[in-house]
């Protein structure tokens, strides 16, 4: 097989899916040596670096991906998550805000933004985010779980129980 950026990326995706992120990173670095402006390669590198706990490398790779494709909602969302994990919550909020400007119907971004707000004890705002996420993706158990916890933090016992019942019916609790 010829070693091209596409083939190396495909191999890296398979390696990452199997949990071998170190080898995936090696493949992606070889691919980036051939095509250093490819945002997909940078994004995939960020995912594997993040999986390895190399958050600064993941952040830097996401910034590189966004240099070439500034409207990539997945990259902005992952950047928001990574920045939050690094403790840079203001920049994380900016990344989520930009992602939601581009795609206000993205339930995953609403959920992740809600997680950030919940961690800041902004429960009312987090609640709105989780409600939007569940409205957009009704079977999104993570968002429903987060909504349940937020209702509990807000003292909305009836709503909290309703979420818990749905999660129990789905076998999540």
Backbone as a chain_set.jsonl record, in Angstrom:
{"seq": "XXXXXXXXXXXXXXXXXXXXXXXXXXXXXXXXXXXXXXXXXXXXXXXXXXXXXXXXXXXXXXXXXXXXXXXXXXXXXXXXXXXXXXXXXXXXXXXXXXXXXXXXXXXXXXXXXXXXXXXXXXXXXXXXXXXXXXXXXXXXXXXXXXXXXXXXXXXXXXXXXXXXXXXXXXXXX", "coords": {"N": [[0.836, -1.177, 0.0], [0.534, 2.184, -0.855], [2.048, 4.901, 0.831], [0.216, 7.417, 1.672], [-1.279, 10.575, 2.629], [-4.055, 10.136, 2.908], [-4.272, 7.301, 3.095], [-2.713, 6.868, 5.373], [-4.225, 8.298, 7.236], [-6.607, 6.802, 7.177], [-5.632, 4.384, 8.203], [-4.841, 5.279, 10.732], [-7.319, 5.975, 11.841], [-8.507, 3.451, 12.062], [-6.714, 2.256, 13.849], [-7.072, 3.918, 16.088], [-9.759, 3.393, 16.64], [-9.503, 0.856, 17.575], [-8.262, 1.354, 19.917], [-5.553, 1.863, 19.924], [-3.967, 4.388, 20.258], [-1.424, 5.534, 20.346], [-0.018, 4.495, 18.12], [-1.746, 5.452, 16.197], [-1.31, 8.195, 16.433], [1.338, 8.28, 15.527], [1.003, 7.523, 12.823], [-0.599, 9.656, 11.938], [1.108, 11.829, 12.324], [3.061, 11.248, 10.405], [1.473, 11.513, 8.133], [0.799, 14.22, 8.329], [3.268, 15.342, 7.884], [3.389, 15.194, 5.188], [1.149, 16.567, 4.357], [0.523, 19.179, 5.753], [-1.516, 21.023, 6.167], [-3.967, 19.897, 6.351], [-7.08, 19.755, 7.685], [-8.56, 17.576, 8.657], [-6.683, 15.633, 9.303], [-5.354, 16.962, 11.393], [-7.48, 17.213, 13.215], [-8.089, 14.5, 13.774], [-5.646, 13.788, 14.898], [-5.777, 15.35, 17.193], [-7.902, 14.071, 18.526], [-6.791, 11.553, 19.149], [-4.57, 12.331, 20.675], [-5.888, 13.523, 22.825], [-7.224, 11.29, 23.839], [-5.057, 9.97, 24.838], [-4.454, 11.522, 26.95], [-2.928, 13.718, 26.501], [-3.402, 16.646, 26.619], [-2.605, 19.318, 26.026], [-1.294, 19.004, 23.585], [-3.452, 18.055, 22.109], [-5.146, 20.308, 22.181], [-3.526, 22.153, 20.757], [-3.415, 20.862, 18.257], [-6.09, 21.013, 17.53], [-6.403, 23.781, 17.261], [-4.781, 24.09, 15.018], [-6.245, 22.605, 13.147], [-8.493, 24.209, 12.979], [-7.414, 26.473, 11.856], [-7.33, 25.887, 9.172], [-9.94, 25.191, 8.651], [-12.22, 26.96, 9.765], [-14.864, 26.779, 10.424], [-15.583, 24.318, 11.371], [-17.639, 22.525, 13.195], [-17.42, 20.242, 14.798], [-14.692, 20.269, 15.475], [-14.601, 22.686, 16.888], [-16.325, 22.076, 19.029], [-14.945, 19.92, 20.231], [-12.653, 21.303, 20.892], [-13.744, 23.019, 22.816], [-14.381, 21.141, 24.838], [-11.811, 20.153, 25.417], [-10.428, 22.473, 26.224], [-11.893, 23.052, 28.529], [-11.22, 20.804, 30.056], [-8.574, 21.428, 30.438], [-8.836, 23.503, 32.146], [-9.366, 26.026, 31.234], [-11.829, 27.731, 31.175], [-13.126, 30.056, 30.229], [-12.215, 30.363, 27.583], [-13.132, 27.945, 26.656], [-15.916, 28.322, 26.784], [-16.137, 30.267, 24.807], [-15.449, 28.771, 22.529], [-17.566, 26.918, 22.454], [-19.656, 28.743, 22.121], [-19.107, 29.782, 19.573], [-19.365, 27.421, 18.054], [-22.086, 26.913, 18.427], [-23.194, 29.158, 17.256], [-22.695, 28.561, 14.609], [-24.032, 26.126, 14.312], [-26.819, 25.877, 15.638], [-28.55, 23.82, 16.187], [-27.271, 21.631, 17.195], [-27.255, 19.115, 19.276], [-25.311, 17.759, 20.781], [-23.296, 19.685, 21.208], [-24.744, 21.544, 22.723], [-25.162, 19.966, 25.015], [-22.489, 19.576, 25.915], [-21.721, 22.225, 26.394], [-23.517, 22.757, 28.416], [-22.45, 21.087, 30.425], [-20.086, 22.455, 31.006], [-21.205, 24.85, 32.043], [-22.636, 23.811, 34.241], [-20.497, 22.909, 35.791], [-19.551, 25.319, 36.617], [-21.389, 26.042, 38.398], [-23.591, 27.316, 37.351], [-26.474, 26.718, 37.255], [-29.099, 27.229, 36.269], [-28.663, 28.167, 33.656], [-27.252, 25.97, 32.657], [-29.257, 24.064, 32.809], [-31.029, 24.968, 30.809], [-29.419, 24.476, 28.569], [-29.134, 21.644, 28.655], [-31.81, 20.906, 28.41], [-32.298, 21.809, 25.798], [-30.547, 20.129, 24.432], [-31.689, 17.592, 24.912], [-34.151, 17.969, 23.739], [-33.416, 18.255, 21.078], [-32.1, 15.839, 20.596], [-33.726, 13.307, 21.43], [-33.156, 10.708, 22.462], [-30.749, 10.94, 23.81], [-28.981, 9.877, 26.193], [-26.878, 10.725, 27.914], [-27.225, 13.509, 28.037], [-29.775, 13.605, 29.171], [-29.273, 12.422, 31.628], [-27.523, 14.363, 32.662], [-29.319, 16.473, 32.74], [-31.114, 15.518, 34.635], [-29.455, 15.577, 36.948], [-29.053, 18.318, 37.084], [-31.631, 19.308, 37.475], [-31.94, 18.272, 40.022], [-29.982, 19.766, 41.41], [-31.193, 22.228, 41.217], [-33.366, 21.902, 42.785], [-35.692, 20.928, 41.706], [-37.62, 18.674, 42.13], [-39.74, 17.02, 41.09], [-39.273, 17.123, 38.313], [-36.708, 16.072, 38.271], [-37.203, 13.445, 39.171], [-38.791, 12.564, 37.054], [-36.972, 12.498, 34.916], [-35.218, 10.547, 35.952], [-36.913, 8.332, 35.955], [-37.32, 7.941, 33.203], [-34.689, 7.345, 32.409], [-34.308, 5.007, 33.907], [-36.224, 3.354, 32.72], [-35.036, 3.053, 30.276], [-32.959, 1.495, 30.964], [-30.64, 2.625, 31.84], [-30.152, 3.519, 34.394]], "CA": [[0.0, 0.0, 0.0], [1.266, 3.443, -0.942], [1.907, 5.741, 2.017], [-0.329, 8.728, 1.342], [-2.01, 11.113, 3.781], [-5.364, 9.474, 3.04], [-4.076, 5.941, 3.599], [-2.244, 6.966, 6.754], [-5.365, 8.707, 8.048], [-7.495, 5.644, 7.298], [-4.985, 3.459, 9.134], [-4.909, 5.888, 12.07], [-8.704, 5.863, 12.324], [-8.691, 2.052, 12.469], [-5.925, 2.045, 15.065], [-7.729, 4.626, 17.187], [-10.988, 2.66, 16.955], [-9.068, -0.308, 18.346], [-7.638, 1.809, 21.158], [-4.099, 2.038, 19.78], [-3.811, 5.807, 19.932], [0.0, 5.87, 20.117], [0.276, 4.201, 16.719], [-2.547, 6.384, 15.397], [-0.571, 9.474, 16.438], [2.504, 8.12, 14.65], [0.513, 7.567, 11.435], [-1.067, 11.01, 11.632], [2.281, 12.716, 12.211], [3.647, 10.99, 9.075], [0.57, 12.11, 7.143], [0.922, 15.683, 8.418], [4.543, 15.718, 7.273], [3.116, 15.282, 3.751], [0.029, 17.483, 4.116], [0.432, 19.863, 7.041], [-2.652, 21.93, 6.294], [-5.182, 19.101, 6.264], [-7.765, 19.87, 8.978], [-9.018, 16.258, 9.128], [-5.533, 15.006, 9.96], [-5.146, 17.656, 12.67], [-8.585, 16.852, 14.103], [-7.889, 13.124, 14.223], [-4.502, 13.818, 15.816], [-6.283, 15.885, 18.464], [-8.698, 13.047, 19.198], [-5.911, 10.534, 19.722], [-3.792, 12.958, 21.759], [-6.801, 13.681, 23.959], [-7.436, 9.954, 24.4], [-3.827, 9.628, 25.56], [-4.279, 12.463, 28.055], [-1.991, 14.767, 26.088], [-4.395, 17.681, 26.349], [-2.009, 20.486, 25.37], [-1.103, 18.62, 22.179], [-4.784, 18.004, 21.5], [-5.564, 21.709, 21.991], [-2.738, 22.744, 19.671], [-3.84, 20.238, 17.0], [-7.408, 21.579, 17.197], [-6.17, 25.128, 16.725], [-4.266, 23.922, 13.651], [-7.378, 22.178, 12.314], [-9.377, 25.36, 12.782], [-6.748, 27.419, 10.949], [-7.689, 25.506, 7.801], [-11.396, 25.055, 8.534], [-12.674, 27.694, 10.949], [-16.286, 26.536, 10.662], [-15.76, 22.908, 11.704], [-18.342, 22.482, 14.481], [-16.85, 19.161, 15.61], [-13.419, 20.739, 16.015], [-14.9, 23.701, 17.91], [-16.888, 21.373, 20.175], [-13.856, 19.191, 20.875], [-11.804, 22.323, 21.499], [-14.418, 23.429, 24.044], [-14.195, 20.077, 25.83], [-10.392, 20.091, 25.772], [-10.093, 23.664, 27.003], [-12.497, 22.864, 29.855], [-10.375, 19.835, 30.766], [-7.337, 22.132, 30.792], [-9.146, 24.538, 33.129], [-9.527, 27.331, 30.574], [-13.271, 27.726, 30.952], [-13.573, 31.193, 29.415], [-11.954, 30.02, 26.179], [-14.036, 26.846, 26.354], [-17.225, 28.927, 26.517], [-16.043, 30.925, 23.498], [-15.475, 27.728, 21.496], [-18.949, 26.438, 22.369], [-20.474, 29.816, 21.552], [-18.861, 29.811, 18.123], [-19.965, 26.21, 17.478], [-23.541, 27.058, 18.44], [-23.535, 30.157, 16.224], [-22.637, 27.864, 13.323], [-24.988, 25.019, 14.276], [-27.626, 25.96, 16.862], [-29.347, 22.606, 16.382], [-26.363, 20.532, 17.528], [-27.53, 18.712, 20.645], [-24.076, 17.378, 21.475], [-22.631, 20.909, 21.661], [-25.553, 22.072, 23.824], [-24.86, 19.16, 26.191], [-21.134, 19.877, 26.395], [-21.758, 23.571, 26.957], [-24.199, 22.609, 29.699], [-21.498, 20.515, 31.378], [-19.233, 23.571, 31.43], [-21.994, 25.742, 32.895], [-22.897, 23.095, 35.486], [-19.253, 22.904, 36.583], [-19.417, 26.678, 37.144], [-22.576, 26.219, 39.26], [-24.6, 28.104, 36.633], [-27.431, 25.637, 37.064], [-30.232, 27.625, 35.433], [-28.186, 28.187, 32.277], [-26.947, 24.583, 32.296], [-30.546, 23.415, 32.611], [-31.502, 25.339, 29.465], [-28.598, 23.757, 27.581], [-29.478, 20.225, 28.661], [-33.153, 20.778, 27.843], [-32.167, 21.929, 24.344], [-29.892, 18.915, 23.941], [-32.657, 16.489, 24.945], [-35.169, 18.274, 22.738], [-32.83, 18.011, 19.761], [-31.749, 14.421, 20.494], [-34.523, 12.737, 22.516], [-32.584, 9.499, 23.066], [-29.4, 11.276, 24.258], [-28.999, 9.539, 27.611], [-25.948, 11.562, 28.678], [-27.856, 14.811, 28.27], [-30.878, 13.395, 30.105], [-28.615, 12.2, 32.923], [-27.066, 15.682, 33.106], [-30.518, 17.252, 33.055], [-31.593, 15.01, 35.925], [-28.596, 16.126, 38.004], [-29.276, 19.764, 37.143], [-32.921, 19.483, 38.168], [-31.691, 18.015, 41.443], [-29.279, 20.934, 41.948], [-32.14, 23.346, 41.257], [-34.465, 21.567, 43.68], [-36.884, 20.603, 40.909], [-37.719, 17.248, 42.445], [-40.626, 16.308, 40.17], [-38.571, 17.004, 37.029], [-35.591, 15.156, 38.499], [-37.762, 12.089, 39.201], [-39.241, 12.214, 35.697], [-35.761, 12.103, 34.163], [-34.746, 9.278, 36.503], [-37.819, 7.277, 35.486], [-37.02, 7.687, 31.786], [-33.4, 6.665, 32.36], [-34.506, 3.65, 34.422], [-36.958, 2.612, 31.684], [-34.073, 2.767, 29.2], [-31.929, 0.609, 31.492], [-29.407, 3.387, 32.08], [-29.964, 3.575, 35.866]], "C": [[0.886, 1.247, 0.0], [0.998, 4.285, 0.298], [1.508, 7.15, 1.584], [-1.032, 9.271, 2.592], [-3.354, 10.415, 4.001], [-5.209, 8.076, 3.617], [-3.604, 5.95, 5.048], [-3.378, 7.386, 7.69], [-6.315, 7.53, 8.258], [-6.934, 4.619, 8.288], [-5.077, 3.989, 10.564], [-6.307, 5.773, 12.661], [-8.967, 4.437, 12.81], [-7.926, 1.758, 13.756], [-6.593, 2.687, 16.27], [-9.002, 3.898, 17.613], [-10.677, 1.414, 17.784], [-8.359, 0.059, 19.632], [-6.143, 2.028, 21.084], [-3.798, 3.471, 19.339], [-2.351, 6.211, 19.709], [0.388, 5.638, 18.656], [-0.522, 5.121, 15.793], [-1.845, 7.726, 15.309], [0.625, 9.389, 15.502], [2.085, 8.195, 13.184], [0.112, 8.993, 11.052], [0.084, 11.987, 11.514], [2.98, 12.507, 10.86], [2.789, 11.632, 7.991], [0.694, 13.625, 7.14], [2.253, 16.184, 7.865], [4.383, 15.884, 5.761], [2.071, 16.343, 3.428], [-0.302, 18.208, 5.425], [-0.727, 20.816, 7.201], [-3.995, 21.209, 6.255], [-5.915, 19.113, 7.611], [-8.261, 18.53, 9.526], [-7.888, 15.539, 9.848], [-5.288, 15.635, 11.328], [-6.238, 17.279, 13.67], [-8.397, 15.441, 14.646], [-6.694, 13.012, 15.163], [-4.961, 14.32, 17.188], [-7.067, 14.829, 19.229], [-7.813, 11.997, 19.862], [-5.045, 11.112, 20.842], [-4.657, 13.109, 23.004], [-7.04, 12.334, 24.635], [-6.23, 9.495, 25.211], [-3.58, 10.546, 26.756], [-3.3, 13.583, 27.751], [-2.811, 15.977, 25.637], [-3.817, 18.917, 25.661], [-1.773, 20.203, 23.889], [-2.44, 18.576, 21.445], [-5.279, 19.422, 21.205], [-4.84, 22.33, 20.806], [-3.146, 22.173, 18.313], [-5.21, 20.782, 16.576], [-7.279, 23.002, 16.668], [-5.65, 25.056, 15.289], [-5.385, 23.492, 12.704], [-8.26, 23.375, 11.983], [-8.733, 26.461, 11.943], [-7.161, 27.151, 9.508], [-9.19, 25.412, 7.58], [-12.031, 25.665, 9.782], [-14.137, 27.465, 11.278], [-16.581, 25.058, 10.96], [-16.346, 22.814, 13.115], [-17.775, 21.385, 15.379], [-15.525, 19.582, 16.238], [-13.652, 21.78, 17.105], [-15.451, 23.051, 19.171], [-15.785, 20.639, 20.941], [-12.868, 20.158, 21.518], [-12.425, 22.801, 22.807], [-14.224, 22.416, 25.159], [-12.753, 20.078, 26.339], [-9.984, 21.292, 26.618], [-10.683, 23.583, 28.409], [-11.654, 21.894, 30.683], [-9.051, 20.454, 31.2], [-7.573, 23.252, 31.804], [-9.303, 25.924, 32.54], [-10.993, 27.491, 30.173], [-13.767, 28.908, 30.127], [-13.376, 30.907, 27.925], [-12.848, 28.865, 25.741], [-15.42, 27.394, 25.993], [-17.241, 29.625, 25.165], [-16.128, 29.897, 22.369], [-16.895, 27.177, 21.335], [-19.854, 27.491, 21.74], [-20.335, 29.888, 20.048], [-19.512, 28.602, 17.441], [-21.487, 26.356, 17.396], [-24.027, 28.155, 17.501], [-23.626, 29.472, 14.863], [-23.717, 26.792, 13.196], [-25.819, 25.002, 15.56], [-28.492, 24.732, 17.116], [-28.483, 21.389, 16.715], [-26.527, 20.187, 19.014], [-26.292, 18.337, 21.434], [-23.349, 18.608, 22.008], [-23.409, 21.528, 22.822], [-25.263, 21.293, 25.107], [-23.487, 19.524, 26.763], [-21.045, 21.268, 27.001], [-22.46, 23.551, 28.317], [-23.289, 22.041, 30.774], [-20.567, 21.615, 31.906], [-19.99, 24.481, 32.405], [-22.31, 25.091, 34.243], [-21.662, 23.127, 36.379], [-18.975, 24.275, 37.198], [-20.568, 27.031, 38.086], [-23.6, 27.172, 38.657], [-25.732, 27.162, 36.242], [-28.599, 26.011, 36.157], [-29.841, 27.616, 33.959], [-27.858, 26.776, 31.787], [-28.238, 23.824, 31.993], [-31.094, 23.711, 31.215], [-30.73, 24.589, 28.384], [-28.981, 22.283, 27.507], [-30.875, 19.995, 28.101], [-33.116, 20.899, 26.324], [-31.565, 20.662, 23.758], [-30.885, 17.755, 23.866], [-33.779, 16.723, 23.938], [-34.664, 17.937, 21.34], [-32.514, 16.535, 19.527], [-32.466, 13.694, 21.632], [-33.93, 11.496, 23.186], [-31.143, 9.7, 23.554], [-29.333, 11.095, 25.776], [-28.046, 10.399, 28.446], [-26.566, 12.912, 29.008], [-29.004, 14.682, 29.265], [-30.341, 13.161, 31.519], [-28.147, 13.537, 33.504], [-28.242, 16.566, 33.498], [-31.09, 16.81, 34.404], [-30.785, 15.602, 37.077], [-28.811, 17.627, 38.178], [-30.603, 20.074, 37.817], [-32.741, 19.262, 39.675], [-30.996, 19.215, 42.09], [-30.196, 22.144, 42.09], [-33.32, 23.084, 42.198], [-35.774, 21.273, 42.961], [-37.116, 19.094, 40.988], [-38.594, 16.467, 41.472], [-39.955, 16.096, 38.813], [-37.404, 16.023, 37.14], [-36.085, 13.717, 38.493], [-38.22, 11.645, 37.81], [-38.065, 11.772, 34.833], [-35.261, 10.749, 34.638], [-35.608, 8.111, 36.036], [-37.544, 6.924, 34.024], [-35.714, 6.907, 31.665], [-33.521, 5.226, 32.855], [-35.223, 2.79, 33.38], [-36.046, 2.238, 30.523], [-32.962, 1.821, 29.669], [-30.619, 1.299, 31.777], [-29.11, 3.468, 33.576], [-30.186, 2.233, 36.484]], "O": [[1.853, 1.344, 0.755], [-0.139, 4.374, 0.762], [2.346, 7.96, 1.186], [-1.344, 8.51, 3.508], [-3.742, 10.138, 5.136], [-5.939, 7.703, 4.536], [-4.048, 5.134, 5.855], [-3.478, 6.884, 8.809], [-6.774, 7.286, 9.374], [-7.668, 4.061, 9.103], [-5.359, 3.233, 11.494], [-6.459, 5.503, 13.852], [-9.585, 4.242, 13.858], [-8.442, 1.085, 14.649], [-6.675, 2.085, 17.34], [-9.293, 3.796, 18.804], [-11.493, 0.977, 18.595], [-7.901, -0.819, 20.364], [-5.521, 2.352, 22.096], [-3.425, 3.72, 18.192], [-2.081, 7.144, 18.953], [1.039, 6.479, 18.035], [-0.036, 5.521, 14.735], [-1.788, 8.332, 14.239], [0.895, 10.333, 14.76], [2.744, 8.863, 12.387], [0.448, 9.471, 9.968], [0.039, 12.89, 10.678], [3.438, 13.468, 10.242], [3.311, 12.223, 7.046], [0.695, 14.249, 6.079], [2.349, 17.33, 7.426], [5.141, 16.618, 5.127], [2.102, 16.947, 2.356], [-1.276, 17.884, 6.104], [-0.909, 21.373, 8.283], [-5.042, 21.847, 6.138], [-5.42, 18.539, 8.581], [-8.37, 18.369, 10.742], [-8.107, 14.909, 10.882], [-5.043, 14.929, 12.307], [-5.949, 17.05, 14.845], [-8.534, 15.214, 15.849], [-6.721, 12.232, 16.115], [-4.571, 13.771, 18.218], [-6.917, 14.702, 20.444], [-8.058, 11.599, 21.001], [-4.814, 10.445, 21.851], [-4.197, 12.848, 24.116], [-7.058, 12.246, 25.863], [-6.369, 8.721, 26.159], [-2.607, 10.367, 27.489], [-2.891, 14.315, 28.651], [-2.902, 16.285, 24.449], [-4.473, 19.502, 24.799], [-2.022, 21.059, 23.039], [-2.542, 19.008, 20.297], [-5.771, 19.7, 20.112], [-5.464, 22.958, 19.95], [-3.217, 22.907, 17.327], [-5.454, 20.986, 15.387], [-7.976, 23.381, 15.726], [-6.033, 25.865, 14.444], [-5.455, 23.973, 11.573], [-8.715, 23.532, 10.85], [-9.439, 27.296, 11.378], [-7.323, 28.081, 8.719], [-9.663, 25.538, 6.45], [-12.341, 24.955, 10.739], [-14.606, 27.918, 12.322], [-17.719, 24.611, 10.812], [-15.638, 23.001, 14.104], [-17.66, 21.575, 16.589], [-15.267, 19.282, 17.403], [-12.976, 21.76, 18.134], [-15.077, 23.442, 20.277], [-15.71, 20.734, 22.166], [-12.307, 19.862, 22.573], [-11.718, 22.973, 23.801], [-13.936, 22.787, 26.297], [-12.51, 20.012, 27.544], [-9.276, 21.144, 27.614], [-10.043, 24.001, 29.375], [-11.404, 22.131, 31.865], [-8.475, 20.052, 32.211], [-6.621, 23.881, 32.268], [-9.366, 26.905, 33.281], [-11.347, 27.399, 28.998], [-14.743, 28.768, 29.391], [-14.259, 31.176, 27.11], [-13.273, 28.811, 24.588], [-16.02, 26.969, 25.006], [-18.245, 29.581, 24.454], [-16.804, 30.129, 21.367], [-17.37, 26.992, 20.214], [-20.717, 27.168, 20.923], [-21.323, 30.038, 19.329], [-20.132, 28.736, 16.386], [-22.097, 25.964, 16.402], [-25.151, 28.09, 17.003], [-24.519, 29.765, 14.068], [-24.254, 26.57, 12.111], [-25.555, 24.209, 16.464], [-29.109, 24.629, 18.176], [-28.914, 20.25, 16.537], [-26.004, 20.879, 19.888], [-26.232, 18.576, 22.64], [-22.839, 18.589, 23.128], [-22.81, 21.987, 23.794], [-25.131, 21.892, 26.174], [-23.353, 19.751, 27.966], [-20.368, 21.467, 28.01], [-22.048, 24.241, 29.249], [-23.353, 22.474, 31.925], [-20.299, 21.689, 33.105], [-19.47, 24.835, 33.463], [-22.257, 25.758, 35.276], [-21.77, 23.346, 37.585], [-18.247, 24.379, 38.186], [-20.701, 28.176, 38.516], [-24.392, 27.771, 39.385], [-25.926, 26.849, 35.068], [-29.043, 25.188, 35.356], [-30.587, 27.123, 33.114], [-28.148, 26.427, 30.643], [-28.304, 23.043, 31.044], [-31.567, 22.809, 30.523], [-31.312, 24.123, 27.405], [-29.136, 21.736, 26.415], [-31.111, 19.011, 27.399], [-33.826, 20.17, 25.63], [-32.01, 20.176, 22.718], [-30.918, 17.024, 22.876], [-34.298, 15.773, 23.352], [-35.405, 17.397, 20.519], [-32.639, 16.035, 18.409], [-31.877, 13.485, 22.693], [-34.182, 11.261, 24.368], [-30.4, 8.728, 23.695], [-29.59, 12.026, 26.54], [-28.378, 10.762, 29.574], [-26.442, 13.4, 30.132], [-29.189, 15.556, 30.111], [-30.909, 13.658, 32.491], [-28.347, 13.811, 34.688], [-28.168, 17.317, 34.471], [-31.5, 17.642, 35.213], [-31.352, 16.073, 38.063], [-28.756, 18.141, 39.295], [-30.693, 20.992, 38.632], [-33.321, 19.978, 40.491], [-31.37, 19.635, 43.185], [-30.001, 22.982, 42.971], [-34.174, 23.952, 42.382], [-36.846, 21.363, 43.558], [-36.844, 18.352, 40.044], [-38.229, 15.363, 41.068], [-40.055, 15.015, 38.232], [-37.144, 15.244, 36.223], [-35.459, 12.853, 37.878], [-38.052, 10.484, 37.438], [-38.159, 10.783, 34.106], [-34.917, 9.893, 33.823], [-35.094, 7.028, 35.755], [-37.536, 5.75, 33.654], [-35.632, 5.932, 30.918], [-32.906, 4.323, 32.288], [-34.867, 1.629, 33.182], [-36.26, 1.221, 29.864], [-32.125, 1.398, 28.872], [-29.591, 0.641, 31.94], [-27.947, 3.485, 33.979], [-30.073, 2.087, 37.701]]}, "num_chains": 1, "name": "protein.A"}
